[in-house]
Amino acid sequence: MKKLAILSIVFLSLFSCKDKKSVSDTVISEEISDEMVPQKTYAEISIAQGGEWVDGTRGHKEYNAGTSFKNVDSLQVPKEHTDHSWFIRYEGPGWENSQVGYRLYLDWRNAIDIFGKKVDSIVLPYVGQDGFDSYHEPSPWGQDILKAGNSMGIGGYGRVVADSVVHFQTVKNTFAYVENSEKSSSINISYEGWESGDDTIDLKAKLTIFPIDRYTKAELSPSDEITGICTGIVDHGVTFHKKEGETWAYIATYGQQTLASPPDNLGMALFYKLDEVAEQKKGDYEHLVIFKPTTAAITYYFLAAWEQELNGIKTEDAFLTDLDLKLQALNETNSIN
């Protein structure tokens, strides 16, 4: 971690969170590829410092005149924070391994987005440093490749109430912390007083990535039994697949559904345990998996496979073959990892 920390400190000191000055792609590429620490997974939360909360132009508070970003082990999300408030680098926590990266919007949207990677080294410390949303543009490491829109993105979570997905518009407190070890990296989030429909509950979420493969293991722990807790995959109108085994099943999409220019092929999949699920159906913005009421931990997996990934999956057939092998492993051992 030492070299990564040194590089991050040097890099962070160069930019303010809303600074639009760009860094040359050559510098970023060299720093990512040159003798990086042999770290296999990584998770982070990075917040702006040196500025202050002010009234913004979009009707909510914004963090203004930040001088740099600082990584923190944990974060009590400020009451002022919402979407596009310029406080959390790339708007929430991120996690990655050598093949793929993800981020969660730590605000009312609570969707999960994808960082497609063209390199096999750790890149998150550099993402969003040269302009708050610069990661939407192609770079040597890759880019943000998913348009979540009004959906939960890939593997995000919410609640179906009256046939609509309620996100996290009303939460009393949100607390997040990261864990990094040799075997995995995790984002842990505790939502206190989440209001949806006529119910108010607490919800704990843990999102874990492992050194090998593209999947994230998601674990949700509700404090009360309520109907409608759900996850899903954003629907971009491409090919949809569904397959059930004895105890586990998956839904998946494949096709030209990225933010790359022109759009290129991306496969997304979500694995779920059949006895934990009440219904799988099409929602307004995503393919939904709706869980049964429970206070036990709900476990599912999600993954993204981008064709520009280094040595990645290039065809729909290869993607489905990969999913079938994972489904077989889940049905035989109840685990992929």
SEKOLFI-155022 format. One line per 5 residues: for each residue x, y, z of N, C-alpha, C, O. Coordinates in steps of 0.1 Angstrom, whole numbers, plus 5000, padded with zeros to 4 digits. Layout:
// SEKOLFI-155022
X/Y/Z/X/Y/Z/X/Y/Z/X/Y/Z; ...
//
This chain:
// SEKOLFI-155022
5008/4988/5000/5000/5000/5000/5008/5013/5000/5003/5023/4997; 5021/5012/5004/5029/5024/5005/5031/5032/4993/5028/5044/4992; 5034/5025/4982/5036/5032/4969/5023/5038/4964/5023/5050/4960; 5012/5031/4966/4999/5036/4962/4995/5048/4970/4990/5058/4964; 4998/5048/4983/4995/5060/4991/5003/5072/4987/4998/5083/4986
5016/5070/4984/5025/5081/4980/5020/5087/4967/5019/5099/4966; 5017/5078/4957/5012/5083/4945/4999/5091/4946/4998/5101/4940; 4990/5086/4955/4977/5092/4957/4979/5106/4963/4973/5115/4959; 4988/5107/4973/4990/5120/4980/4995/5130/4970/4991/5142/4970; 5005/5126/4962/5011/5135/4952/5000/5140/4942/4999/5151/4939
4992/5130/4938/4982/5133/4927/4971/5141/4933/4967/5151/4926; 4967/5138/4945/4956/5146/4951/4959/5161/4953/4951/5169/4952; 4972/5163/4956/4976/5177/4959/4975/5186/4946/4976/5198/4948; 4974/5180/4935/4974/5188/4922/4961/5194/4918/4961/5203/4910; 4950/5189/4923/4937/5192/4917/4927/5196/4928/4927/5190/4939
4918/5205/4924/4906/5208/4932/4895/5199/4926/4896/5195/4915; 4885/5197/4934/4874/5188/4930/4866/5192/4918/4860/5184/4911; 4866/5205/4915/4859/5210/4904/4868/5216/4893/4864/5223/4884; 4881/5214/4895/4891/5219/4886/4889/5212/4873/4889/5199/4872; 4888/5219/4862/4886/5213/4849/4899/5212/4841/4899/5208/4829
4910/5215/4847/4923/5213/4840/4925/5198/4838/4923/5190/4847; 4930/5194/4827/4932/5180/4824/4947/5176/4826/4956/5184/4825; 4948/5163/4829/4961/5157/4831/4964/5150/4818/4955/5144/4812; 4976/5150/4813/4979/5143/4801/4977/5128/4803/4980/5122/4813; 4971/5121/4792/4968/5107/4793/4981/5099/4795/4981/5089/4801
4992/5105/4790/5005/5098/4791/5009/5097/4806/5013/5086/4810; 5008/5108/4813/5011/5107/4827/5003/5097/4835/5008/5089/4843; 4990/5098/4833/4981/5088/4840/4985/5074/4836/4986/5065/4845; 4987/5071/4823/4990/5058/4819/5003/5053/4826/5004/5041/4830; 5013/5062/4826/5026/5058/4832/5025/5055/4847/5031/5045/4852
5017/5063/4854/5016/5061/4868/5008/5049/4871/5011/5042/4881; 4999/5045/4863/4991/5033/4866/4999/5020/4863/4998/5011/4870; 5007/5021/4852/5014/5009/4848/5028/5007/4854/5033/4995/4854; 5034/5017/4859/5048/5016/4863/5050/5011/4877/5048/5018/4887; 5053/4998/4878/5056/4992/4891/5046/4994/4902/5049/4997/4913
5033/4992/4898/5023/4994/4908/5024/4983/4918/5029/4972/4915; 5019/4986/4930/5019/4976/4941/5011/4964/4936/5001/4966/4929; 5014/4952/4940/5007/4940/4936/4994/4938/4944/4992/4928/4951; 4985/4948/4943/4973/4948/4950/4962/4942/4941/4961/4947/4930; 4955/4932/4946/4945/4925/4937/4931/4931/4938/4924/4930/4928
4927/4936/4949/4914/4943/4950/4916/4956/4957/4926/4958/4964; 4906/4965/4956/4908/4978/4962/4894/4984/4963/4886/4983/4954; 4891/4991/4975/4879/4999/4977/4883/5012/4983/4892/5013/4991; 4875/5022/4980/4878/5036/4986/4866/5044/4987/4856/5042/4980; 4866/5054/4996/4857/5065/4996/4866/5078/4997/4875/5078/5006
4864/5087/4989/4872/5099/4988/4864/5112/4988/4855/5113/4980; 4867/5121/4998/4859/5133/4999/4867/5145/4997/4879/5146/4999; 4860/5156/4993/4866/5169/4991/4870/5176/5004/4863/5173/5014; 4880/5184/5004/4884/5191/5016/4888/5205/5011/4892/5207/5000; 4889/5214/5021/4894/5228/5018/4883/5237/5013/4886/5249/5011
4871/5233/5012/4860/5241/5007/4849/5243/5017/4852/5241/5029; 4837/5246/5013/4826/5248/5022/4813/5245/5015/4812/5246/5003; 4803/5242/5023/4789/5240/5017/4782/5254/5015/4782/5262/5024; 4777/5256/5003/4770/5268/4999/4757/5264/4992/4755/5253/4988; 4749/5274/4991/4736/5272/4983/4740/5271/4968/4747/5279/4963
4736/5260/4962/4739/5257/4948/4729/5262/4938/4719/5268/4942; 4732/5261/4926/4724/5266/4915/4713/5256/4911/4704/5260/4904; 4713/5244/4917/4703/5234/4913/4693/5232/4925/4686/5222/4925; 4693/5241/4934/4683/5241/4944/4687/5233/4957/4679/5230/4965; 4699/5228/4957/4704/5221/4969/4718/5226/4972/4724/5234/4965
4724/5222/4984/4737/5226/4988/4748/5220/4979/4746/5209/4973; 4759/5227/4977/4770/5222/4969/4783/5225/4978/4784/5234/4985; 4793/5216/4976/4805/5218/4982/4814/5226/4973/4818/5221/4962; 4817/5238/4977/4824/5248/4968/4838/5250/4972/4842/5250/4984; 4847/5253/4961/4861/5257/4963/4869/5246/4970/4878/5250/4978
4866/5234/4968/4875/5223/4974/4888/5224/4968/4890/5227/4956; 4898/5221/4976/4912/5222/4972/4918/5208/4968/4928/5208/4960; 4913/5197/4973/4918/5184/4970/4908/5174/4975/4898/5177/4982; 4911/5161/4972/4903/5150/4978/4912/5143/4988/4924/5142/4987; 4905/5137/4998/4911/5129/5008/4904/5116/5010/4892/5115/5011
4911/5105/5009/4905/5092/5012/4903/5090/5026/4911/5094/5035; 4891/5084/5030/4887/5082/5044/4883/5067/5045/4878/5061/5035; 4885/5062/5057/4881/5048/5059/4866/5046/5061/4861/5036/5058; 4860/5057/5066/4846/5057/5069/4840/5071/5067/4847/5081/5067; 4827/5071/5065/4820/5084/5062/4806/5084/5067/4798/5076/5063
4803/5094/5076/4789/5097/5079/4785/5107/5069/4790/5118/5069; 4776/5103/5060/4773/5112/5048/4766/5124/5054/4756/5124/5061; 4771/5136/5050/4765/5149/5055/4751/5151/5050/4747/5146/5039; 4743/5157/5058/4729/5160/5054/4728/5168/5041/4719/5166/5034; 4739/5176/5039/4739/5185/5027/4741/5177/5014/4737/5181/5003
4747/5165/5015/4751/5158/5003/4739/5152/4995/4730/5146/5001; 4739/5154/4982/4730/5147/4973/4737/5145/4960/4749/5147/4959; 4729/5143/4949/4736/5141/4936/4742/5154/4931/4736/5164/4933; 4754/5153/4925/4761/5164/4920/4763/5175/4929/4761/5187/4926; 4767/5172/4942/4770/5182/4951/4785/5184/4953/4790/5192/4961
4793/5177/4944/4808/5179/4943/4816/5176/4956/4827/5181/4958; 4810/5167/4964/4817/5164/4977/4824/5151/4977/4835/5150/4982; 4818/5140/4972/4824/5127/4971/4830/5125/4957/4822/5126/4947; 4842/5121/4956/4848/5119/4943/4841/5107/4936/4838/5097/4942; 4838/5109/4924/4829/5101/4915/4816/5097/4922/4811/5086/4920
4812/5106/4932/4798/5106/4937/4795/5094/4947/4784/5093/4951; 4805/5086/4951/4803/5076/4960/4815/5067/4962/4825/5069/4956; 4814/5056/4969/4825/5047/4971/4827/5039/4958/4818/5037/4950; 4839/5034/4956/4843/5026/4944/4850/5013/4949/4857/5013/4959; 4849/5003/4940/4857/4990/4943/4860/4984/4930/4853/4985/4920
4872/4977/4930/4877/4972/4917/4886/4960/4920/4891/4957/4931; 4888/4952/4909/4899/4943/4909/4906/4945/4895/4905/4955/4889; 4914/4935/4890/4921/4937/4878/4913/4938/4866/4917/4942/4855; 4900/4933/4866/4892/4932/4855/4881/4943/4853/4877/4947/4842; 4876/4948/4864/4865/4957/4864/4864/4966/4876/4870/4962/4887
4857/4977/4875/4855/4985/4887/4840/4989/4888/4833/4989/4877; 4835/4992/4900/4822/4996/4902/4821/5008/4911/4831/5011/4918; 4811/5016/4911/4809/5027/4920/4794/5027/4924/4785/5023/4916; 4791/5032/4936/4777/5034/4940/4774/5048/4943/4782/5055/4950; 4764/5054/4937/4760/5067/4940/4755/5068/4955/4744/5063/4958
4763/5074/4963/4759/5074/4978/4750/5086/4980/4753/5095/4988; 4739/5086/4974/4729/5097/4975/4715/5090/4973/4714/5078/4973; 4705/5098/4970/4691/5093/4969/4690/5083/4958/4682/5074/4958; 4699/5084/4947/4698/5075/4936/4702/5060/4940/4695/5051/4936; 4712/5059/4947/4717/5046/4952/4719/5035/4941/4716/5024/4944
4722/5040/4929/4724/5031/4918/4739/5027/4918/4748/5033/4923; 4742/5015/4911/4756/5011/4909/4759/5012/4895/4752/5008/4886; 4771/5018/4892/4776/5021/4879/4789/5012/4876/4794/5006/4886; 4793/5012/4864/4805/5004/4860/4816/5012/4855/4814/5021/4847; 4828/5009/4859/4840/5015/4853/4846/5003/4845/4851/4994/4850
4845/5005/4831/4852/4995/4823/4867/4998/4823/4871/5009/4822; 4875/4987/4824/4889/4988/4825/4897/4982/4813/4893/4971/4809; 4907/4990/4808/4915/4985/4797/4929/4980/4802/4937/4975/4795; 4931/4982/4815/4944/4978/4822/4941/4969/4833/4929/4968/4838; 4951/4962/4838/4948/4952/4849/4954/4956/4862/4957/4948/4871
4956/4969/4864/4962/4975/4876/4951/4983/4883/4941/4986/4877; 4954/4987/4895/4945/4996/4903/4944/5010/4897/4955/5016/4895; 4932/5014/4895/4931/5028/4888/4922/5037/4896/4923/5049/4894; 4914/5033/4906/4904/5042/4912/4911/5054/4919/4904/5065/4919; 4923/5053/4925/4929/5065/4931/4930/5077/4921/4932/5088/4925
4930/5074/4908/4932/5084/4898/4920/5089/4891/4920/5099/4883; 4909/5082/4893/4896/5085/4886/4889/5097/4892/4888/5098/4904; 4886/5106/4883/4879/5118/4887/4888/5129/4893/4883/5138/4900; 4901/5128/4891/4910/5138/4897/4912/5150/4888/4915/5161/4893; 4910/5148/4875/4913/5159/4865/4900/5164/4860/4898/5166/4848
4890/5167/4868/4877/5172/4865/4867/5162/4871/4868/5150/4870; 4857/5168/4877/4848/5160/4885/4842/5148/4878/4841/5137/4884; 4838/5150/4866/4832/5139/4858/4840/5135/4846/4834/5130/4836; 4853/5137/4847/4862/5134/4835/4861/5119/4831/4865/5115/4820; 4857/5110/4841/4857/5096/4838/4847/5092/4828/4847/5080/4824
4838/5101/4824/4829/5097/4813/4836/5097/4799/4830/5092/4790; 4848/5103/4799/4855/5103/4786/4865/5092/4785/4871/5088/4796; 4868/5087/4773/4878/5076/4772/4892/5080/4777/4896/5091/4774; 4899/5071/4783/4912/5073/4788/4920/5060/4787/4914/5050/4785; 4933/5061/4789/4941/5048/4788/4936/5037/4798/4937/5025/4795
4931/5041/4810/4927/5031/4819/4913/5025/4816/4910/5014/4820; 4905/5033/4809/4891/5029/4806/4882/5041/4808/4886/5052/4805; 4869/5038/4812/4860/5049/4814/4847/5044/4821/4845/5032/4822; 4839/5053/4826/4825/5050/4830/4818/5045/4817/4817/5052/4807; 4812/5033/4818/4805/5028/4806/4790/5026/4807/4784/5021/4797
4785/5028/4819/4770/5025/4820/4762/5038/4823/4766/5046/4831; 4751/5039/4815/4741/5049/4818/4730/5043/4827/4722/5036/4822; 4730/5047/4840/4720/5042/4849/4707/5049/4847/4696/5042/4849; 4707/5062/4844/4695/5069/4843/4686/5068/4855/4691/5071/4866; 4673/5065/4854/4664/5064/4865/4664/5050/4872/4656/5048/4881
4673/5041/4867/4673/5028/4872/4682/5026/4884/4688/5036/4889; 4683/5014/4889/4693/5010/4900/4706/5006/4894/4715/5002/4902; 4708/5008/4881/4721/5004/4875/4722/4989/4874/4713/4982/4869; 4733/4984/4878/4736/4970/4879/4737/4966/4893/4747/4969/4900; 4728/4958/4898/4729/4952/4912/4726/4962/4923/4727/4959/4935
4721/4974/4919/4717/4984/4930/4704/4978/4937/4699/4968/4932; 4700/4985/4947/4689/4980/4955/4679/4991/4959/4683/5002/4961; 4667/4987/4960/4656/4997/4963/4644/4989/4968/4645/4978/4973; 4632/4995/4966/4620/4988/4970/4609/4991/4960/4607/5002/4956; 4602/4980/4956/4590/4982/4947/4578/4985/4955/4574/4977/4964
4572/4997/4953/4560/5001/4960/4551/5006/4949/4554/5015/4941; 4539/5000/4948/4529/5003/4938/4535/5003/4924/4533/5012/4916; 4542/4993/4921/4548/4990/4908/4559/5000/4904/4563/5000/4892; 4564/5008/4913/4575/5017/4910/4586/5015/4920/4584/5011/4932; 4599/5016/4916/4610/5014/4925/4613/5027/4933/4615/5038/4927
4612/5026/4946/4616/5037/4955/4631/5035/4958/4635/5025/4962; 4638/5046/4956/4652/5046/4959/4654/5051/4973/4647/5046/4982; 4664/5059/4976/4667/5063/4990/4665/5078/4991/4674/5085/4996; 4653/5083/4987/4650/5097/4988/4650/5102/5002/4653/5113/5005; 4645/5093/5012/4644/5097/5026/4651/5087/5035/4646/5076/5037
4662/5091/5040/4670/5083/5050/4674/5092/5061/4679/5103/5058; 4673/5088/5073/4677/5096/5085/4692/5097/5085/4697/5108/5086; 4699/5086/5084/4714/5086/5084/4720/5076/5075/4714/5065/5074; 4730/5079/5068/4738/5070/5060/4752/5070/5064/4759/5080/5064; 4757/5058/5067/4771/5056/5071/4778/5046/5063/4772/5035/5061
4790/5048/5058/4797/5039/5049/4811/5037/5054/4817/5047/5059; 4817/5025/5052/4831/5023/5055/4837/5012/5045/4829/5004/5040; 4850/5013/5043/4856/5004/5034/4865/4994/5042/4870/4996/5053; 4867/4982/5036/4876/4972/5041/4884/4967/5029/4879/4964/5018; 4897/4967/5031/4907/4961/5021/4915/4951/5028/4921/4953/5038
4916/4939/5022/4924/4928/5027/4931/4921/5015/4928/4924/5003; 4939/4911/5017/4946/4904/5006/4936/4896/4999/4938/4892/4987; 4925/4892/5005/4915/4883/4999/4903/4890/4992/4897/4884/4984; 4900/4902/4996/4888/4909/4991/4889/4923/4995/4897/4928/5003; 4879/4931/4989/4877/4945/4993/4862/4947/4993/4854/4942/4985
4857/4954/5003/4843/4956/5005/4839/4970/5008/4847/4978/5014; 4827/4974/5004/4820/4986/5008/4809/4982/5017/4801/4974/5013; 4808/4988/5029/4797/4985/5039/4789/4998/5041/4795/5008/5043; 4776/4997/5039/4768/5009/5041/4756/5005/5050/4750/4995/5049; 4754/5014/5060/4743/5013/5069/4733/5025/5067/4737/5036/5068
4721/5021/5064/4710/5031/5062/4701/5031/5074/4695/5020/5076; 4700/5041/5081/4692/5042/5093/4679/5051/5089/4680/5062/5085; 4667/5045/5092/4655/5052/5089/4652/5054/5075/4649/5066/5071; 4653/5044/5067/4650/5044/5053/4634/5044/5051/4628/5034/5055; 4628/5054/5045/4614/5055/5044/4610/5051/5029/4616/5056/5020
4601/5042/5028/4595/5038/5015/4581/5033/5017/4578/5025/5026; 4572/5039/5009/4558/5035/5012/4554/5039/5026/4556/5051/5030; 4547/5030/5033/4543/5033/5046/4553/5027/5057/4550/5027/5069; 4565/5023/5052/4574/5016/5061/4587/5024/5063/4591/5031/5054; 4593/5023/5075/4606/5028/5078/4614/5017/5084/4610/5012/5095
4625/5014/5078/4634/5003/5083/4649/5008/5083/4652/5018/5077; 4657/5000/5089/4672/5001/5087/4676/4990/5078/4670/4980/5077; 4686/4993/5070/4691/4984/5060/4706/4984/5060/4712/4995/5060; 4713/4973/5061/4727/4972/5059/4731/4965/5046/4724/4955/5043; 4740/4970/5039/4745/4964/5027/4760/4962/5027/4767/4971/5032
4764/4951/5021/4779/4948/5020/4781/4944/5006/4775/4935/5001; 4790/4951/4999/4794/4948/4985/4809/4944/4984/4817/4952/4988; 4811/4932/4980/4825/4926/4981/4830/4922/4967/4823/4915/4960; 4842/4926/4964/4848/4921/4952/4861/4913/4955/4867/4915/4966; 4864/4903/4947/4874/4893/4949/4885/4895/4939/4883/4901/4928
4897/4889/4941/4908/4891/4932/4906/4886/4918/4911/4891/4908; 4898/4875/4917/4896/4868/4904/4881/4870/4900/4872/4868/4908; 4879/4873/4887/4866/4874/4881/4860/4888/4883/4865/4896/4890; 4848/4889/4876/4842/4903/4875/4831/4905/4885/4825/4916/4885; 4827/4896/4893/4815/4897/4901/4817/4904/4914/4828/4904/4920
4806/4910/4919/4805/4915/4932/4795/4907/4940/4784/4904/4934; 4798/4904/4952/4789/4897/4961/4781/4907/4969/4787/4915/4976; 4768/4907/4968/4760/4917/4975/4752/4910/4986/4746/4899/4984; 4752/4916/4998/4745/4911/5010/4737/4922/5016/4742/4932/5020; 4724/4920/5016/4714/4930/5022/4708/4924/5035/4704/4913/5035
4708/4932/5045/4702/4928/5058/4692/4938/5063/4696/4949/5068; 4679/4935/5061/4669/4945/5065/4665/4943/5080/4667/4932/5085; 4661/4953/5087/4658/4952/5101/4644/4947/5103/4641/4942/5114; 4635/4948/5093/4621/4943/5094/4617/4936/5081/4623/4939/5070; 4607/4928/5082/4602/4921/5071/4593/4930/5063/4582/4933/5068
4597/4934/5051/4588/4942/5043/4588/4937/5029/4598/4931/5025; 4577/4938/5022/4577/4934/5008/4584/4943/4999/4586/4955/5002; 4589/4938/4987/4593/4947/4977/4608/4950/4976/4612/4957/4966; 4616/4946/4986/4630/4949/4985/4635/4943/4972/4632/4931/4969; 4643/4950/4964/4646/4945/4951/4660/4949/4946/4667/4957/4952
4664/4943/4935/4676/4946/4928/4673/4945/4913/4661/4942/4909; 4683/4947/4904/4680/4946/4890/4691/4950/4881/4702/4953/4886; 4688/4950/4868/4698/4954/4858/4691/4964/4849/4679/4961/4844; 4697/4975/4846/4691/4985/4838/4688/4980/4824/4695/4972/4819; 4676/4983/4819/4672/4978/4806/4675/4988/4795/4670/4999/4795
4684/4984/4786/4688/4993/4775/4683/4987/4761/4688/4991/4751; 4673/4978/4762/4667/4973/4750/4675/4963/4742/4672/4961/4730; 4685/4957/4749/4693/4947/4742/4688/4933/4746/4678/4932/4752; 4695/4923/4741/4691/4909/4743/4690/4906/4758/4700/4908/4766; 4679/4900/4762/4677/4896/4776/4678/4880/4777/4672/4873/4769
4684/4875/4788/4685/4861/4790/4681/4858/4804/4683/4866/4814; 4675/4846/4806/4672/4842/4820/4673/4827/4820/4670/4819/4811; 4679/4822/4831/4681/4807/4832/4680/4804/4847/4686/4810/4856; 4673/4793/4850/4672/4788/4863/4678/4774/4865/4678/4766/4856; 4685/4773/4877/4690/4760/4881/4681/4754/4892/4670/4758/4894
4687/4745/4900/4679/4739/4910/4677/4749/4922/4666/4750/4927; 4687/4756/4925/4686/4766/4937/4689/4780/4933/4684/4789/4940; 4697/4782/4923/4700/4796/4918/4696/4798/4904/4693/4789/4897; 4695/4811/4900/4691/4815/4887/4699/4827/4883/4705/4834/4892; 4699/4831/4870/4704/4844/4866/4695/4851/4856/4688/4844/4848
4696/4864/4856/4691/4872/4845/4703/4879/4839/4713/4882/4846; 4703/4882/4826/4715/4889/4820/4710/4896/4807/4700/4893/4801; 4718/4906/4804/4717/4913/4791/4730/4914/4784/4740/4913/4790; 4729/4915/4771/4741/4916/4763/4738/4924/4750/4728/4922/4744; 4748/4932/4747/4746/4940/4734/4753/4953/4735/4761/4956/4744
4751/4962/4725/4757/4975/4725/4750/4984/4734/4740/4990/4730; 4755/4986/4746/4747/4993/4756/4757/5001/4765/4754/5002/4777; 4768/5006/4760/4777/5013/4768/4777/5028/4764/4771/5032/4754; 4784/5036/4772/4786/5050/4770/4798/5053/4761/4802/5064/4758; 4805/5042/4757/4816/5044/4747/4811/5050/4734/4799/5049/4731
4820/5056/4726/4816/5062/4714/4824/5056/4702/4836/5058/4701; 4817/5048/4693/4803/5044/4694/4801/5033/4705/4810/5027/4710; 4788/5031/4709/4785/5021/4719/4791/5007/4715/4790/5004/4703; 4796/5000/4725/4801/4987/4721/4795/4976/4731/4786/4980/4739; 4799/4964/4730/4792/4953/4737/4796/4952/4751/4807/4953/4756
4785/4951/4759/4787/4949/4774/4777/4938/4778/4765/4938/4774; 4781/4929/4786/4773/4919/4792/4771/4922/4807/4781/4925/4814; 4759/4922/4812/4756/4924/4826/4747/4912/4831/4739/4907/4824; 4750/4907/4843/4743/4896/4848/4741/4897/4863/4748/4904/4870; 4730/4891/4868/4727/4891/4882/4722/4877/4886/4713/4871/4880
4729/4871/4896/4726/4858/4901/4718/4859/4914/4722/4867/4923; 4708/4851/4915/4700/4852/4928/4695/4838/4932/4694/4829/4923; 4692/4836/4945/4688/4823/4950/4673/4822/4949/4665/4831/4953; 4668/4812/4943/4654/4811/4940/4645/4811/4952/4634/4817/4951; 4649/4805/4963/4640/4805/4975/4640/4819/4982/4632/4820/4992
4648/4828/4978/4648/4842/4984/4640/4852/4976/4637/4863/4980; 4635/4847/4964/4629/4857/4955/4614/4854/4953/4609/4843/4952; 4606/4865/4954/4592/4865/4952/4588/4865/4937/4579/4859/4933; 4596/4873/4930/4592/4876/4916/4603/4881/4908/4611/4889/4913; 4604/4877/4895/4613/4884/4886/4605/4889/4875/4597/4882/4868
4606/4902/4872/4597/4908/4862/4604/4921/4856/4615/4925/4860; 4598/4926/4845/4603/4938/4839/4597/4950/4846/4584/4951/4847; 4605/4960/4850/4600/4972/4856/4601/4983/4846/4603/4981/4834; 4599/4995/4851/4599/5007/4842/4612/5010/4836/4613/5014/4824; 4623/5007/4843/4636/5011/4839/4646/4999/4839/4657/5000/4834
4642/4988/4845/4652/4977/4847/4645/4964/4847/4632/4963/4849; 4653/4953/4846/4648/4940/4848/4649/4937/4863/4660/4937/4868; 4638/4935/4870/4638/4934/4884/4638/4920/4890/4633/4911/4884; 4645/4919/4901/4644/4907/4910/4639/4912/4923/4646/4920/4930; 4627/4907/4927/4620/4912/4939/4621/4901/4950/4617/4890/4948
4626/4905/4962/4629/4895/4972/4617/4893/4981/4609/4902/4983; 4616/4881/4988/4606/4879/4997/4609/4887/5010/4620/4890/5013; 4598/4890/5018/4601/4897/5031/4609/4888/5040/4607/4876/5041; 4619/4894/5046/4628/4887/5055/4636/4896/5064/4638/4908/5060; 4641/4891/5075/4652/4898/5082/4665/4891/5081/4675/4896/5087
4665/4880/5074/4678/4872/5072/4686/4879/5061/4680/4887/5053; 4698/4877/5060/4707/4883/5050/4703/4878/5036/4701/4866/5034; 4701/4887/5027/4698/4883/5013/4711/4884/5005/4718/4894/5006; 4714/4874/4998/4727/4873/4990/4725/4872/4975/4717/4863/4971; 4731/4880/4967/4731/4878/4953/4744/4883/4947/4752/4889/4954
4747/4880/4935/4759/4884/4928/4756/4892/4915/4746/4889/4909; 4764/4901/4912/4762/4908/4899/4776/4910/4892/4786/4910/4899; 4776/4911/4879/4789/4912/4872/4787/4920/4859/4776/4920/4853; 4798/4926/4854/4798/4932/4841/4810/4928/4833/4821/4927/4838; 4808/4925/4820/4819/4920/4811/4819/4929/4799/4810/4928/4791
4829/4937/4798/4831/4947/4787/4840/4942/4777/4850/4936/4780; 4837/4944/4764/4845/4938/4753/4859/4944/4752/4868/4938/4747; 4861/4957/4757/4874/4963/4757/4882/4960/4769/4894/4964/4770; 4877/4952/4778/4885/4947/4790/4897/4940/4784/4896/4932/4775; 4909/4942/4791/4921/4934/4787/4919/4919/4788/4915/4914/4799
4920/4912/4777/4918/4898/4776/4904/4894/4781/4902/4884/4788; 4894/4903/4777/4881/4901/4782/4872/4892/4773/4877/4886/4764; 4859/4891/4777/4849/4884/4769/4845/4892/4757/4841/4903/4759; 4845/4886/4745/4843/4894/4733/4830/4891/4726/4826/4898/4718; 4823/4880/4730/4811/4876/4722/4800/4872/4732/4803/4869/4744
4788/4872/4727/4776/4869/4735/4777/4854/4739/4773/4850/4750; 4781/4845/4730/4782/4831/4733/4792/4828/4744/4790/4821/4753; 4804/4835/4744/4814/4833/4754/4808/4839/4768/4811/4833/4778; 4801/4849/4767/4795/4855/4779/4785/4845/4786/4786/4843/4798; 4776/4839/4778/4767/4830/4783/4773/4817/4788/4769/4811/4798
4784/4813/4781/4791/4801/4786/4797/4804/4800/4797/4795/4809; 4802/4816/4802/4808/4820/4815/4797/4820/4826/4799/4815/4837; 4785/4825/4822/4774/4826/4832/4770/4812/4836/4767/4809/4847; 4769/4803/4826/4764/4789/4828/4774/4782/4838/4769/4774/4846; 4787/4784/4836/4796/4778/4846/4795/4783/4860/4796/4776/4869
4792/4796/4861/4790/4802/4874/4777/4797/4880/4776/4794/4892; 4767/4796/4872/4754/4790/4877/4756/4776/4882/4750/4772/4892; 4763/4768/4875/4766/4755/4879/4773/4754/4892/4770/4746/4901; 4783/4763/4894/4790/4764/4907/4781/4768/4918/4782/4762/4929; 4772/4777/4916/4763/4782/4926/4754/4770/4930/4751/4768/4942
4748/4763/4920/4739/4752/4923/4746/4740/4930/4739/4733/4937; 4759/4739/4928/4766/4728/4934/4772/4731/4948/4772/4723/4957; 4776/4744/4950/4783/4748/4962/4777/4759/4970/4781/4763/4981; 4767/4766/4964/4760/4777/4969/4769/4790/4970/4767/4799/4978; 4780/4790/4962/4790/4801/4962/4797/4801/4949/4800/4790/4943
4801/4813/4944/4810/4814/4933/4824/4815/4938/4833/4809/4933; 4826/4823/4949/4840/4826/4954/4844/4815/4963/4856/4815/4968
//
